[in-house]
Amino acid sequence: MQLTPSFQVLLHNFHDVFTAPSFRLFLLILTGWALSCRHRFITECIFTAGQVGLGHWSCFHRFFSHYAWSLDSLCQVLTRLLVEHFCPDGPLVLAGDDTLCRKRGLSLFGAGMHHDPLCSSKKVKVFAWGHDWVILALLIRWPWWAPTKVFALPIAFRLYVNRQGLAKGKKKQSDKTKPLGGKKPKWQRPPNHRTRPELLVELLNLVAGWFPARRIVVCADSAYGGRSVLRQLPANVDLISQVHPQGVLYEPAPPRRKGQRGAGRKKGERLPDLQGWANEAGSPWQELTFDQYGLHTTLQVKSQQALYYQAGKDRLLTIVLTRDKTGKRPDHRFYCTRLDWDVRQILTTYASRWALEVTFEGAKQVLGLEDAANRLPKAVQRTAPMALVLYSLVVLWFDAQGHKHLHFPERPWYRRKREPSFQDMVTTLRRLSWEEKIATVVSPSGPHKKWVAEVTELMARVG
């Protein structure tokens, strides 16, 4: 093992997820993944872990494609480690979203055309070929070593497979089976197709089952704010999301009158739409100033309790209308299923969701989330999540031990940096690992002390 012993201790918590041979491969793959300075192909991890010539390389590929271990069991152990360390009590705050991993090749399992938000604009929608991952992450807000930041630590994953991915390997419909008149048959949803919101609900049920006695609050954007999520929430899970711009709100159902026959009303009177509520003179605006991670502005807000009947039926929600005084943001309506939270709590928690976008960037650029080149179904579903598992473990290690070894390089042009980024955490892990390895060959206090420090710093920062 080439990683520092303090990080190896974390990896040994996953011993029961694997058999003895599989656990050895798990340790070596994560070692190569963390120390590699190039693309995270399996062969590159073998080389970086120092395993070239020690056994056949196919064993490392078969670890993902054929070996009998469960990704959900791995995620369960990871989540318990994170919760016990960061959130021993109080509600668990999660964030859910999906991210596109661009790929090449038509024979990849689960690959298809997906909307590419980074290359798209309001006028032009761009699509790219690749894998789309639905991810659930634990939000760690304002740790002591970074009091202005929020970190999203991935804990559960699902691969979204669209119609192109499901149709692979199936023959096209022959001309004889086409209906008369040349009309295309109406598309019917395949029986094994699951949408992104359905996959998020599956992940929520998974995590809620791991912590049945804890309250869980999930933040998700408007793509996950409809009926497919809001109506399927587990009993101990609350949701903060957005009301659709054209969504209709209603007052709560009035009490049943004495002597009334028939079924009672399910909803009250219809409330004004977004613009009507904003212009309503009877409900004054309240100003709130935010200076936090993901939200630095002064907002005008209104709030009320109402029914978002199309999505949540008769479930009472706290609705928050926001207006940016600077005009940089459009008006939005947010909802929260926790009725005891005030407006500031709701908006502060929802703004923390931005940390998940930063996690996607770090996992792709620093840990090679998009680099996995496997093609078989099991391999595709289990290889890329290793980058996300490693992301969470690096932050956990840094909070427990790594912060003691953090130091920023001398940069006269950049003197104000006080808080580490994820890149700094990975650099600290690499530097410490290489220092301990080189110390077995060259004395760190000998005549080559300066040279050793320069080499280890360079090795830690390459890539």
PyMOL commands that set and color helices and strands:
alter all, ss='L'
color gray80, all
select helices_A, chain A and resi 5-17+20-35+42-48+58-65+71-86+163-167+175-177+180-182+196-210+222-224+227-230+274-278+309-312+343-351+354-365+377-383+385-400+402-405+422-438+449-461
alter helices_A, ss='H'
color red, helices_A
select strands_A, chain A and resi 92-102+112-115+127-141+150-160+216-220+237-242+286-292+295-307+316-324+332-336
alter strands_A, ss='S'
color yellow, strands_A
deselect
rebuild
show_as cartoon
